[in-house]
Amino acid sequence: MLVKKNLYKDISEPRYGVFKTSDYNLNLEERRSKYKEYEFILCEKCSNAIYKWDCYCHIKFGSNFGILDCNLSLEKRRAKYMNFNGILFEKCNQEINNHYYYCMSCHYKETDIITKGHMGSNFGILDCNLILEERRAKYEKYSLIFCGKCNNEIFKWNYYCTSCYNKEINVIKKGHMRFGPNFEIFKKSDYCNLNLEERRAKYMNYDGILCEICYNQISKWNYHCIHCYNEETDTIKKGHIKFGTNFKIFNCNLNLEERKSKYEKYDGILCEKCNNEIDKQYYNYDRRVKYKNFDYILCEKCDRKYHYNYCYECFDKEMRELSSKLQDYENFYFKVYKKETKELRELKELQSILIDYKNVYFNLNSNLGIFKQIRQRFEITKYHYIGKNKIFINNMRYNGVHNCERELRSYCCDCYDNEIDIIEKKRMKFGKCKECLKIHEDLDGCLSCNPKHFQRDFDKWTSRNEIIDKLIQGNQNISRKYGLLEWISYDKFTNINYIAKGGFAKVYSAIWIDGPIKKWSQLSNNWKRNGSTTIALKVLNNSENISEDFLNELKFFNKVSGYLCIIKCFGITQDPITNNYALVLQYMENGDLRKYLERTANKITWDQRLNKIYDICLALNNIHIHGLIHKDLHPGNIFIDPTFAYIGDFGLCMPANEILSNSIKKNVYGIIPYMAPEILRGKPHTLASDVYSLGVIINEIITVIPPFNNQPHDHFLALDICRGLRPNIREETPTSLKELIIKCWDANPVNRPASKEILYILSNKLSEYRNMPLKLSYNLNESNELQPYPLATYMSRPLNFQNLLKSINCTNQQEFISSRYTKKIRTGQVNTLNSDECSDCIIMDIN
């Protein structure tokens, strides 16, 4: 044993103890008890002095380590131990990972749920009696959630114990575990008794639905059990599962008009041959409808065979291969069986035949009888060679060839490819209008004849407002591909549910029974529609006496409706109870950009952020190309669907019954952090002011944190923005993107790039940005960074600031001094300024 006597030469024997390696098996209390009589303790292994309070050799961490205190909350543990080199748990002496701040080993071994949770301190035990919304509200702030039954940890995105759920066999208990009391069992009888609308009405308000038959969850989008549907082989039962009472079996003997009159009103149609659902899209293209039930079509010019539903080359190839297999099989059959008696031949003959046909039939097992093997394998071979291939061919004919890369075209490919006249190629591809005899430009049909079709119905509807009637009729009198407006009767909407409230409107989701217009059908002489469609209803407050100025703004919105990454406006409707008018808009299931960023702060990837930035820039460029200014661009007016980001609500952020021209003279509308300094000073909106807002939004998508969410949105913030204050930019942001953001929010509107230039830069740099090894770590779940200051307002409102200074740039954002602070200096609330603060930015008089 080594003892450093030169360091401790004044220590007598009774006054010091040697801390043995085996003492590490003792917990902290036992160690302290053992060595409490000693004044000093030396480590047996390295002879270093050990602090009596720690009872642990510092050779691993030095003096900078801590003993975990389980009585502290998770947040307090982080604050106390984050700067230590190491943390030890007194119960097991194990080192603790400073990412978790509790001992993983003891946590997994512990069986008592209270003790287990106490190790993590900030924990909760799941209460299955709560509905999903109440569970989220109760457990959102907890670091850990445990199951009271099995002690397993529960993932926060589930809010139920998957282990117990998978083991449970009682469907009532399963539903209660997963959804709380607000769930329902989808009755087997409901498949036969309820149609789709009745199912929605019955089950739409439940958090979850479980199938009574197989216990699987039923999607509220489908309202039928997909598992049971796929397993069912009976056509009638299959139809009942998916469509309830409102379905029919398809009859191929009917002509087109008879089919349309018979099947149009049904939710679903099933093929009587193969049980597959018949897609109503075949009614959307007249040629496909006309020739759908023919095995093949002969081209009038070249006699070539083709079909609209499947690739004839693939079909023909499969048929040839199947015929060859069937011929081999037939030859083999007549070889091994005697024609007269239909009995198997003698053993020696069979052995000789099997040698010749071993590539056709099977490898014999020498341990089994040859006769038994042939009889057993015959049925198997029959199924594989005939049954499966026939099923495959039928599926190909009725459902198309999924692995075929050939384009399935509704015209003869050879004649089309050989044709050199462009007009004739268009005629072959898109057809000709029967009314005006013009050749169609695309599959949307004859746009020039559409106004006539609308005019026939002008006397069949009215909005009871002359201005709205003129607006819609004027829209429909113009041949247009995008931005078509309709007057939509309110009774065409079902399942109307409140979503959110904006500055001057309330937003609801709804099902539009017919859906928007797709094209004019020359066969049915009527409009083809997309069918049941989820839409958003933006009900405008106090809009019974809607102003003409407001409708002029709707005209501007309509100019770009339907262009890429801009929300579509389908038309206008009126609530018969309140008489408020509502815009019928494209529905975005992920909500607006602000909610999307809050919800996905730690999940959204760098690539996804870039996609959202590009979509918004593309949309703004489309707006500017049409000579329009958005005027109120912020994340609340940008909407997200599973694929793209969309801009909406521009030009409409004001009371619907207020005259636009007077409104601009009185007030400025908007959200301060997204408003350009010149707009805060009362100057008119320009394209450049939209670009300023875009720069702030791009930066917010990267940082996730809303701009200036740590202070009130008041006169002082407006003053600071004019003095050059801008949101913080993350260091990880690519240099060129950082420079682009700074240019966008330049104090001088002339220096800001045009939306076209921004889109050009992003298009060239996008692949470069994607390939950057950029890892953005946020860890915002436990922080309050996303929680805004109580007086920070992220809703558009009227603003009226007086005497704001001319806007300037501040080159050093880190040294910017707030106007709020300079006022305190001027009024004597603060004595001095620090010498390193930016004195050039100080305003001595803000009145």
N, C-alpha and C positions, 0 to 999 in steps of 0.2 A: 504494500500500500504506500502510495506516495503522498507526502504532506509537505507543502511549501513552508518550511520552518523559517526561512528568511523573511517571509512576508508576515508570518504569524508567530514570531519567536516569543512574543509576550503572552501567548495563549497557553495556559496550563491545561493538563489533561482533562480535569473535570469540566472545563468550561467550553469545550467544543465536541461536536459529534461528527461522525463520518456517515454521510448519506449514501446508503448502499443501493446498488442497481435494483435489487429485489424490492426496495421500498417504493418503486414506481407502481407496484401492484396495489399499494394502499391508496385510498382516496385522500383528498386534501385534508379533511378533518382528522383522519388517523395519522397522517404525516405530522401535522401541527402538534397533535397530542404527544407523539413519540419524541419530538425534538424540542418541546417547549422549555425544558430545563436548561438547554444549552444556549450559550450566548452566541456561538457561531456554528455554522454547519459547513463542512467541506464535502465536495463530490468525490466519491470513491474512485470514479473512473478518470477524472481529469484534474482533481485536486483544486478546482476552482471553488470560490466561496459561493454558497447558495443563500439567497434571502429566506429568512425564516417564514415570512408571510407567504412566499410563493411555493416554497418546498419543491423547487424544480430547477435543474441546472440550466443556466442561461447559455450554455455553449451553442445551442441550436439557434436561439433567437436573440441572443444578447440580453440586455435588460428590457428590450422593447417587446414585451408580450403581456397578455392579459388572461385572467381566469374568467370564464364566461359566467355571467350572472343571469340565470333563467327567469328572475323576477322582472327583468326589464322587457319592455315591448320590443318588437322587431326593429322599429324605427330608432328607439333609444340604444339598442345594441349596435346598430350601424354607426350611430353618432359616437359611441364610446370606443368601439374597437376598430374602426376603419383604418386608423393609422398605425396599428400594432403590426409587428412582423409576424406574430403568431398568436393564436387563441387556443387555450386548453379547456377541456371540460373536466370539472373536478370529480365527477362520478367515475369516469373510466380512464381518465388521463390521456384521452385521445386528442390529437390535434383537430381543430374544427376549421372547415372550409369557410373563409370569410364571405363567400357568396350566399351561404345559407344561414349562418349565424346560429346553428344548433348542431348537435352531434348526430350525424346520420346513422352511425352504428347503434347508439342507444335508442334512437327514434324508431328504427325498424324492429329492435328486440322488444321494446316496451309493449305490453298488452293492455294496460289500462289507458283508455282513450283520453281521460282528463290529463293524466301525466304526460301522455304522448303529445297532446296538443300544447301543454304548458311548455314543453321543450322549444316549440316554435313560438310560444307566447301569443302572437296575434292569430288565433285560430277560432274556428267555429265548428259546431257539430250539426250536421244537416238535419233540418226539420222537414220531413216529407209531407207534412200537412199544409205547407205553404205552396201556393201556385208558383209557376216559373217566374213571373214578374216580381213577386214578393221575395223569392229566393235570391234573385239577382240583386235586389235592393238591399237585402239583409247581409249577404256574404261578399258583396263586391269588394269591400275594403279589407277583408281578411286575407292574410297571406296563405293560410292553409284551411281546407275544409275536410272533415273526416266523417265517415259513415258511422253512425251510432251502433250499427249491427255488427259489422266485420272489422271496424277500425281502419279500413283502407282509406288512403287519401283520395279525395274526389277532385277531378279536374274541373276548373272553374267554367270551362265552356260547356260542360255537360249539366252540372248542378244535379246529378244523381249518381249513385254508385253503380258502375257498370258491372262489377263483380256480382253483387247481389241481384241485379236486374237479370243477368244471363242465367243465374241459377234458379230464379223464381219461375214456377210453372203455372201459378194462378194468374190469369190475365188481369183481374181486378187489382191485385197487389202490384203487378208489373206496371200498370198504368199509374197507380198511386205513387210508386217510387219515382217514376220518370217525370210525371207532369203535376204531381200534387192532386188536390181534389178536382181541379178543373180539366178533366179528361172524360172521354166517352168511349164505349165499346161500339164499334161499327157492327150492327146486327146483320146476321146472314140474311134475314128476311128483307132488309133494306135494299139489297141488290135487286130484288124482284119488284118491290113496291114503290121505290122512289126513283125519279129521274135525276139528272145531274143538278138541276136548279134546286130541287127539293132536298137533295143531300147537302148542298152548300148551305141552304137555309137552316138545316137541322144541326150541322156540325161546325159551322164556320167560327163560332165564338169559343170553341174549346182550344186549349193549348196543345192538346195531342189527341190522336185517334188511334186505337189499336184494333186490329182485325179479330173478330170473334173466332174465326176458324184457325188461323195460324199464329196469332198474337203479334204479327209484324206490324210496324207502324205504317199508317196510311197517310200519304201525302195530302195536304189540304189543297194542293194544286190539282190532283187527279180525282180524289174522293173515291178511290177504289184500291183494293189490295193488288199490287203488281205481282206479288208472288203467287197468289191464288189464280190470277188471270193467266199467267204463263203456264201454270200447272194444268189448268182446265183444258180438256180436249173436246168437250161437247160445245158445238157452235152456239146453241141457244143459251146455255149457262154462261158461256164466255161473254156473250152480248149483255146478259143481265148484270154480270159483275162490273163491266166497264161503263155501261150506258143506262142501266136500270131498265125501265119500261120503254124508254124512247129510243129503240133501235129496230133495224129491219135486216132480214137476210136478202142479199142481193140476187135479183132475178135477171139473168143474162138475156132472156127472151124479149125484154121490153125494149122499145126504141128510145131514142134520146129524150124526147119530150115526155114520154111516159115515165122514164126514170126520174127526171127532174121533178115532175109533179108528185111522184110517189115518195122520193127519198130526201128532198131538200129540207124538210122540217125535222128530220130525225138527227139526234146527236151522233149516231154512229151507224155504219153499214158494214156487215160482215159477209165475206164470200162464202157461199154454200159449199164450195169445193174444198177449200184449204183452210177455212176458219180465220183467215187473216182479215184485218180491217181494211176496208177500201177507202183510200185517201180521197177526200173531196177535191183535192187539188187537180184531179183529172178533169173536173168541170171548169177549171180556170183557163184552160187553153183549148180553144174550139176544135183544133185538129185532133188533139189527143182524145177528146170526147167522142168525136165522130168515128175514129178508127180503133178505139180502145179494145174492142172485143174480137178483132180479127187476129188470127194467128200470125199473119204477116201482111205487109202491104207491098204491092208491086209498083215500082216507079213507072209512070206513063211513058217517060222518055227512054229509059234504058232497061226496063224490066228487072231492075235490081230489087232484091227482097230486103225489107227492113221493118223495124217495129219501134213504136214510141216508148214502150215500157221496158224493153230490154235490148241488149246488143245482139243483133242477129248473128254476127260472126261467132260470138261466144256460145250462143244457143246452138248454132249449127255444129260447132266443134264438139260440144258436149253430147249432142245427139249421135254424132258419128262414133264417138268413143263408146257410148252406151250400147249402140247397135252392135259394135264389134264384140263387146263383152257378152252381150246377150247371145250372139251367134256362137261364140266359144262355149258358153255355158250350155246352150242347146245341143251342140255337137257332143259335148261331154256326157250330157244326160242320156242321149240315145246310145252312147257307147257302153255305159255301165249298166243300163237297164234294158231288158229284153222287150222289144216292141209288142210281142204277142201277149206275154204274161205280165209285163211291167214289173218283173222281179229282177233282182241283181244277178249278174252273171256269176260264173264259177270263179273260185279264188284265183286260179292261175291267170285266167283272162283279165280279171280286175287288176292284178299286179302288173301285168303288161300294159294295160290302158293307163294306169296311174303314172307309170314311168313316162309315157308320152305326154301326159297332161299335167305334169307336176307344176308347171308354171301357171296353169289355170286354176288348179284346185289347191290342195293343202298338203303339208308335210305329214306323212303318216307316223303315228306313234307305234313303235314295234311291240310295245307291251299291251296294246289293246287290239281287240278283234277288228279286222278290216271292214266287215259288214256293218258293225255297230258304228264305226267311225263315219262311214259314208252316209248312213241314215241320219246320224246326228248332225254332221256337218252340212248335209244337203240343205236343210232349212236355213242354217246360218248363212251359207253362200247365197241362197236364193234371196234372202233379205238384203245382204250387202250389195249384190250385183244388180238386183232389180229394184227392190223397195227403196233403198236410200237414193239411188240415182233418179228414180222417178220423182221422188219428193223434191230432190234438188232442182230438177228441170221445171217442175211446177212452180217452185218458189221463184226461180229465175224469171219465169214468164209473168207471174203476178206481182212480184216485188222488185224486179230489176236485178242487175248483176252488180254486187257491191264491190267486188275486187277488180272490176273492169275499168280501165282508165279511158276508154273511148267515150267521147261526148255523145249522149243520146239525143239526137236531133230529130225534129219533126219535119224532116225533108230528106230527099235523097242526097247522101253525102257525095257520091261520085259526081252527080250532075252539078251539084253546088260547087264542088272544087274545080270542075272543068269550065264552069261559067266565067266569062271575063267581063260581062256587062255588070257594073255595080248595081244599077237599078234592078236588074233581073235577079241578082243575088239577094237583094233586100226583099223582093217579092217572094222568092222561094223561102226565105228564112222567116219573114214576119207576116206575109200575106197582104191582102188588099182590102180596103174598106168597101163594103157593099153599097154604102150610101153615096160617097163622093168619088169612089173609084181611085182614090189616092193610095199609093203604096205606103204601108206602115213603116215608120222609122225604127221602131223597136217593138218589144212584146207588150207595151202599154196600149197598143191599139191606135186608133185614129184620134189624136188630140184635137184636131180642127173641128171634128163633128161633136165633140163633147158639149160645147155650149148649147147646141140645139137640144140635146137630150135633157140638159138642166132646165132649159126654158119651158119645156113641156110641163114641168112640175112646179113652176113659179106660183100658180094659183092654188097649189095643194098645201102650202105651208105659210105661216107668218110668225114673226117674233113679237108682234104687237108693238113694234117700235120701227117707225119708218126709216130711221137712220141705219139701224142694223139690217133691215131688209135690203136697203139699197147697197150696203156694204157687201153683203153675201152675194146678191145678184150680180153686182159689178165684178166680183171675184169669179163667179161661175161663167160670166159672159166672155172671159178671156181664155184662150187655149193655153193651158198650163200643165206642166208635168209635176211641179211641186207647189206647195202652199195652197192646196184646194180647201176652201171653207164650206161648211154646211151648217144649216140650222138643224139642230138635233133635238128632237122631242125628249123631255126629261124622263118620260116613261120607258125610254130605250135603255136606261141605266138600272142596274141591280147591284146589290151588295155594296151600298155606299157607306164608306167608313172614314171617319175623321183621321187625318194624318198630322197636320200642324197648322199653326197660325202665323201669318206673316205680318208685315207692316200694315197692309190695307186689304188683306184677303185671307180666307181660310182655304186650306187645301184638303181635298178628300180623294180617296181612291174609289174606283167603281168598275163594274164590268159593263162594257158597251156590248149589248146583245148582238147587234149586226156587225159591228166593227166598221172601220173606215173603208171608203171606196177603193177598189183595186183597179178596175178597168170596165169598159163597156163590153157586154157580150153580144155579138152579132147573132148568135144562135137563139138566146133567150130573150133578146131585145130588152135587156134590163142591166142594171149595174151589178157587177160582181163585187162582193165585199169579202173582207178577210175573216169574217166570223167573229165569235166571242173574243173580245180584246180588253185587257186591263188598261184603264186610262186614269189620268189625274184630272179632277175637277177643281179649278181655281175659282172659288166663289168670291166675287168682288163685293166688299162691304158697301152698303148704301148705294147700290148701282141701279136701283129701279129707274131713276131718271138719269141714265148714263149720258155723258156729254159727247158732243161731236168731236171735240179735241181729243178725248180719250180714244175714240174709235179711229181717229187718224193715226194714233200711235200703233193701234192694232194693225192698220194697213202696213206700216213700216215693218212690224214684226213678221207679217205675212210674206213680205218680200223674200225673206231668207228661211222661212219655215221649211224644214225638210232637207236643207243643205247639210252636208257632212258635219256632224258634231254640234248641230243646233237643234234644239227641241222642236218637235212638230206641233203645230196648232191645227187640230182637226176641224174646229168650228166653235159655235156658241150655243149655249142652252140657257134655260131660265128655271130657277127653283119656283114651282107653283105656289109654295107656301109663303116664302119671304119676298118673292118677285125679284130677288137679286139675280143678275146675270152671271154666268160662269163660262170661263174658257175651258174647252175640252182639249187637254194636252197629252202628249206622250208621257207614259208612266215610267218612272225611274225607281226600280226596286231597292237600290242602295242609298236613296236619299240624296241630300246635297253634299258638297265636297267637305264642308266643315264637319258634319256628323261622320262622314266616311273616314276622315283623317283621325278623328277622336277614337273611332271604333277599331281602326286598323293600325294605330300608331306604331306598335311594335311588330307588326306582321308584314306590312306592305314593303315590297322589295324596291331596290334602286331602279330596276328595269320598269316596274309598274309606275313608279313616280315619274319617270321620263315619259312614259306613254300618256299619262294624264296631262303633263305639261304640254306635250306636242298637240294633243287633242284640243286643249283650250286655245292654244295659239292659232291652230287651224280654224277653229270656230270664229275667233275674233277677226281673223283675216277675211273670212267670208262675210262677216257683218260690215267691215270697212270697205270691202270691194263694192258693196251695194250702196255706198254712200251714207251709211247709218252709223250713229254713235250710240253705244250701249248706255252710258251715263251712270250706271250703278253696278259696276262689275265687282263682285266679291264672292267668296266661297258659298254663301247662302243662295246665290243665283246660278251656281254651277252644279250640275247634277250628274250622278254616276250610275251607269248600268254595268252589267258584268263585263262588258267589252270596252266601252268608250266613255269619255267625259263629254258633257253637253252644256252649252250655254243657253240660258233661258231668261225670261222675265225682264228683258231689257226695255227701257222706255216706259215701263208700267208702274214704277215705284212711286206712285202718288195716288191720292184719293180718286176713285173712279168718277165721282160726281163733282170734281173740282176742275175748273177751266185751266188747261195746261199753260196758256200764255200768261195768265195772271199769277199762277203758281211759281213760275220761274222768276218773276219779278220780285215776289215776296220772299221766297225761301230757296235754299239749296237742300236737296235730299241726298242722303247717303250715309255711309259709315266712315267715321273720321279716318281710321288707319289706312283705308283703301282710297281715299280721296286725294287727288293731286293738290299741291299747295295753291295753285292759281284758282282752283274751284273753291277751296276754303275761303279764298279772298273775294269770292263773288264773281269771278270771271266766267264767261260762257264755256260750256263743254266743248271739247275738240277731240279729234282722233287721238291726239297725244295724251289727253287726260285718261283715256281708256288704257293706253300703253302703260302709264304710271301704275294704274290698278293691277295690270297684268304682271308687272315686275314684283309687286308685293305678294301676289298670289303664287307666282313661281317660287319665291323664297319660302312661303309658308308650306308649300307642298314638300319642300326639302327639309325644313326645320320641324314641321308638324305644329309648332307652337304658334297660336294666333298672334299677330303683331300687336305690340303694346298692350298685352293682356295683364300687365302688372301695375297699371295706373288708371285713373279715371279718364274717360274720353270726354274732355271738356275743352274750354277755351285755351288752357295752358298747353294741352297736347297739340291743338291746332296751331298755336303759336310756335311750338317747338318744331313741328313739321315744316312750317315756313322758314324756320331758321336752319333747317338742314338735317333734323333728326330722322333717321331711318331705322327699320328693324335690323336686328343682328343677323349676319350671314354666317352659316356654319363653316368652319375651317376646311372641312372635307369637300366642300363644293368645288367642282372643277374650275380652274382659273378662268377659262373663257366664258363659262356660264355665270360665274360671279361678276365678271366685267359686263356681261349683257344685262344682268339684273340692275347693276349700278347705273348703267345707261338708261334703262327704262324709267327709273325714278329720279332722273336728273331734275334739278330745280327749274331749269330752263326747258320749256316744252319743245323748243326748236332742236335741242340736242338729243331728244329721245328718238330711237329708231322707229320706223313705221312697222306696222304689224307684218307687212310683206317681207321686210328685211329680217325680222325676228324669225319668221317661219323658214326663210332661206338659210339662216345661220343654223337653226336647229336641225333642219333636214341634212345639212352637210356634216354636222357634228354628232348626230344622234348615235351612229354606230360606234364612234370613238368613245362617247360617254358610256355606252352600254358595256364596252370591253374594259372599262376601268375597274380595277380590283377595289371597288369602293364598298366599305362596310359601315353603314350608319347604325350606330347603337343608340337607342333612345332610353330604354328602361323607364318609361313614363308611368307605369302602373302604380308605383308607390309614391310618385311625386305629385306636387300640386301645380306643376307647370302648365297643365292644360286647363286648370281652373281659373277663369278670369277674375280680375278685381271686381268687387261688387258694382262699381260705377263704370265698368268697361262695357259698352253697349255695342253688340254686333247685329243690330237690326237697323235697317234704313229708317231715317227720321228727318224731319225738317230741321235745318240748322241756320243760324243767322249770326255770324261773327262780325264784329266791327273792328276797324283799325288794325287789321293784321298787317305785319310788315311784309315788304317785298321778299319773295322766296329766294334763298341762297343755298349753296351746297356747303356742308361741313365735312372737311376731309378726314377728320379724326373723330370717329364716332365714340371711341372709348373715352375721350376727354370732353364729351359734350356735357354742358351744364344745363339742367332743365330750367325753364322759365319759372317753374314753381319754386325752385330753389333760390333764384335770383330775387324773387319777390320777398322771400324770407330775409335775405340779406338787406334789402332796401328798407324793410319794415323793422329791422333790428332783431328778428327772431333768430338769426344766425350771425355770428360775429365776423368771421373771415372766410375767405376762399383758400383752398389749398393751392400751393404755388404751381402744381402740375396741371391745374384745370385750364380749360381753353378760354382764356379771357377775351379772345376775339369774338366769341359767340355770345358774350353777356349782353343782355338788353337792359339798359338802365331805366327805361320807362315803358311799361307795357300797357298803360292806359290808352 
